[in-house]
Amino acid sequence: NRNRSMIIKILGAAAGGGFPQWNCNGIHSANVRTGKAGYRARTQSSLAISAGGKNWVLLNASPDLRQQIADNSELHPDKNGPLRNSPIKAVVVTNADVDHIIGLINLRERQPFAIYGSERVLATLNANSIFNVCAPDVVPRIPLALDMPVRLSSAGTDLGITIEPFAVPGKIALFLEQGSASANYGSRDGDTIGLEIKDDKTGKSFFYVPGCAEVDAPLAARIKGAELIFFDGTLYTDDEMLTQGLLNKTGKRMGHISMSGSDGSVAAFEPLNVKRRIYVHINNSNPVLDEGSKERKHVEAAGWEVGYDGMEIRL
């Protein structure tokens, strides 16, 4: 029964730039653009969740949000409602990366909803006046304290979902790096968060960690035995953008763990008994986007799924 489960939809499974990326002629972007078999286009990183299917919460707001709303009828205005209405009642942002916050600008027009984020991320929104198109008098910005569960609500409506934010190893957004001389580019707790999301009615929960630099001991302990996780799938190998001639940065430099290798996510999850593991935030350089590749076969043999736009899970 759709009304008795938490519904999770992947709105966008790609990393920043989407797939294909607008200016990329790398092998994978070129193949998906020409419609080669085994490739599927993806928009930029976001999930939508609902306890029952009426009110929806976005987990990150990608630059592709307008298209994502158009592509998912659950997010359309109620045709029997007032002339201006939306089932989108809240947005939770996990970091200040452009691909996770710019979509907020699509939600202008004085439509009430709530923005939740760490104080570090909300400070980025507050420092940039363009985000005031989401008028603060109707769109409150609600700070999240790490390791403190928060029951989501909007304009007095209980959304039936509790989230608990927690710090994960990461990095500040690229556009905030200037002047930062530290080895981790100034990253502090709250720059990148993961979320545990619980349905208040059923008690079932899942994890959302779209950006992560490593599976350290605290993260491993937190997610061990989990029912479901959506996890950072940016790169397959740390140097793939270098070897493909796309960018002069490694995954570690960007604050992203790779899938493969002894320090990759496939290996890190092996002892954790997480029942269902789905990669999201997948970069256009990642060979797992080719459904026939050996890399795709490797992650699937290890029990992982590669997320795609429109994928729906009920918990």
Residue pairs with C-beta under 8 A, 6 or more apart in sequence:
2 52
2 53
2 314
3 52
3 53
4 52
4 201
4 202
5 52
5 199
5 202
5 314
5 315
6 49
6 50
6 51
6 161
6 197
6 199
6 202
6 204
6 206
6 314
6 315
7 49
7 50
7 52
7 53
7 74
7 312
7 313
7 314
8 47
8 48
8 49
8 206
8 228
8 230
8 312
8 313
8 314
8 315
9 47
9 48
9 49
9 72
9 74
9 310
9 311
9 312
9 313
10 46
10 47
10 230
10 278
10 280
10 307
10 308
10 309
10 310
10 311
10 312
11 43
11 46
11 47
11 48
11 58
11 62
11 64
11 65
11 68
11 71
11 72
11 309
12 18
12 42
12 43
12 44
12 45
12 46
12 62
12 64
12 68
12 309
13 42
13 43
13 45
13 279
13 280
13 281
13 282
13 306
13 307
13 308
13 309
13 311
14 42
14 43
14 44
14 45
14 281
14 282
14 283
14 284
15 44
15 45
15 99
15 234
15 281
15 282
15 283
15 284
16 44
16 45
16 97
16 98
16 99
17 24
17 44
17 99
17 283
17 284
18 41
18 42
18 43
18 44
18 64
18 284
19 28
19 29
19 32
19 41
19 42
19 282
19 284
19 289
20 28
20 29
20 30
20 32
20 33
20 41
20 284
21 29
21 284
24 246
24 284
26 244
26 245
26 246
26 284
26 285
27 244
28 39
28 284
28 285
28 286
28 287
28 289
28 290
29 284
31 39
31 290
32 39
32 40
32 41
32 289
37 292
38 290
38 291
38 292
39 289
39 290
39 291
40 289
40 291
40 308
40 309
41 309
42 282
42 289
42 308
42 309
43 62
43 64
43 67
43 68
43 309
44 62
44 63
44 64
44 99
45 60
45 62
45 99
45 100
45 210
45 280
45 281
46 58
46 59
46 60
46 61
46 62
46 64
46 65
46 68
46 100
46 103
47 58
47 59
47 60
47 208
47 230
47 280
48 56
48 57
48 58
48 59
48 68
48 72
48 74
48 75
49 56
49 57
49 59
49 161
49 197
50 56
50 57
50 74
50 87
51 159
51 160
51 161
51 199
51 200
51 201
52 160
52 201
53 74
54 87
55 87
55 89
55 154
55 157
55 159
55 160
56 74
56 75
56 87
56 88
56 89
57 88
57 89
57 90
57 91
57 92
57 152
57 159
57 161
58 65
58 88
58 90
58 91
58 92
58 103
59 91
59 92
59 94
59 195
59 197
59 208
59 210
60 91
60 92
60 93
60 94
60 99
60 100
60 101
60 103
60 210
61 91
61 93
61 100
61 101
61 102
61 103
61 104
61 106
61 107
62 68
62 99
62 100
62 102
62 103
63 98
63 99
63 102
63 103
64 103
65 103
65 106
65 107
66 103
66 106
68 75
68 309
69 75
69 76
69 88
69 106
71 309
71 310
72 310
74 87
75 86
75 87
75 88
76 87
77 84
77 85
77 86
77 87
78 85
78 87
84 109
84 111
85 111
86 111
86 113
88 107
88 111
88 113
89 113
89 114
89 152
89 154
89 155
89 157
89 159
90 113
90 114
90 115
90 116
90 152
90 153
90 154
90 159
91 104
91 107
91 113
91 114
91 115
91 116
92 115
92 116
92 117
92 144
92 152
92 163
92 195
93 100
93 101
93 104
93 115
93 116
93 117
93 121
94 100
94 117
94 121
94 192
94 193
94 194
94 195
94 208
94 210
94 211
95 121
95 170
95 173
95 191
95 192
95 193
95 211
96 120
96 121
96 124
96 125
96 172
96 173
96 176
96 191
97 173
97 174
97 211
98 173
98 174
98 175
100 210
101 121
101 124
101 125
101 131
104 115
104 125
104 131
104 134
105 130
105 131
105 133
105 134
107 113
107 134
107 139
108 133
108 134
108 135
110 135
110 138
111 138
111 139
112 138
112 139
112 154
112 155
113 139
113 154
114 139
114 140
114 141
114 142
114 152
114 153
114 154
114 155
115 122
115 125
115 134
115 139
115 140
115 141
115 142
116 142
116 143
116 144
116 150
116 152
116 163
117 125
117 141
117 142
117 143
117 144
118 143
118 144
118 146
118 165
118 190
118 191
118 193
119 143
119 144
119 190
120 188
120 189
120 190
120 191
121 190
121 191
121 193
122 141
122 143
124 173
124 176
125 131
125 141
126 141
142 150
144 150
144 163
144 165
144 193
145 165
146 165
146 166
146 167
146 189
146 190
146 193
147 164
147 165
147 166
148 164
148 165
149 162
149 163
149 164
149 198
150 162
150 163
150 164
150 165
151 158
151 159
151 161
151 162
151 200
152 158
152 159
152 161
152 162
152 163
153 159
160 199
160 200
160 201
161 197
161 198
161 199
161 200
162 197
162 198
162 200
163 195
163 196
163 197
163 198
164 195
164 196
164 198
165 193
165 194
165 195
166 193
166 194
166 195
166 196
166 219
166 222
167 189
167 190
167 192
167 193
167 194
168 192
168 193
168 194
168 209
168 211
168 212
168 213
168 219
169 192
169 212
169 213
169 214
169 216
169 219
169 255
170 187
170 191
170 192
170 211
170 212
170 213
170 255
171 184
171 185
171 187
171 191
171 192
171 213
171 254
171 255
172 180
172 185
172 186
172 187
172 188
172 191
173 191
174 254
176 186
177 185
177 186
180 186
187 255
192 211
192 212
192 213
192 255
194 207
194 208
194 209
194 212
194 219
194 222
195 207
195 208
195 209
196 205
196 206
196 207
196 222
197 205
197 206
197 207
197 208
198 204
198 205
199 205
199 315
202 315
204 227
204 315
205 226
205 227
205 315
206 226
206 227
206 228
206 229
206 230
206 315
207 222
207 223
207 226
207 228
207 229
207 230
207 231
208 229
208 230
209 219
209 223
209 229
209 230
209 231
209 232
210 230
210 231
210 232
210 280
210 281
211 232
211 234
211 255
211 256
211 281
212 219
212 231
212 232
212 256
212 257
212 265
213 252
213 255
213 256
213 257
214 257
214 263
214 268
215 257
215 265
215 268
215 269
220 268
220 272
223 229
223 272
223 274
224 272
224 273
224 274
225 272
225 273
225 274
226 272
226 274
226 275
227 275
227 276
227 315
228 274
228 275
228 276
228 277
228 278
228 313
228 315
229 274
229 276
229 277
229 278
230 278
230 279
230 280
230 307
231 265
231 269
231 277
231 278
231 279
231 280
232 256
232 257
232 265
232 279
232 280
232 281
233 259
233 265
233 279
233 280
233 281
233 282
233 286
233 288
233 306
233 307
234 251
234 254
234 256
234 257
234 258
234 281
234 282
234 283
234 286
235 241
235 251
235 256
235 258
235 259
235 283
235 285
235 286
236 258
236 259
236 260
236 286
236 287
236 288
236 295
237 243
237 251
237 258
237 259
237 260
237 261
238 250
238 251
238 252
238 258
238 261
239 250
239 251
240 251
240 285
240 286
240 287
241 247
241 248
241 249
241 250
241 251
241 283
241 285
242 248
242 249
242 250
244 285
246 284
246 285
251 257
251 258
257 263
257 264
257 265
257 268
258 264
258 265
259 265
259 266
259 279
259 286
259 288
259 295
259 299
259 304
260 266
260 295
260 298
261 267
266 298
266 299
266 302
266 304
269 277
269 302
269 304
270 302
276 305
276 313
277 303
277 304
277 305
278 304
278 305
278 306
278 307
278 311
278 313
279 288
279 299
279 304
279 305
279 306
279 307
280 307
282 288
282 289
282 306
282 307
286 295
287 293
287 295
287 296
288 295
288 296
288 299
288 306
289 296
289 306
290 296
296 306
299 306
300 306
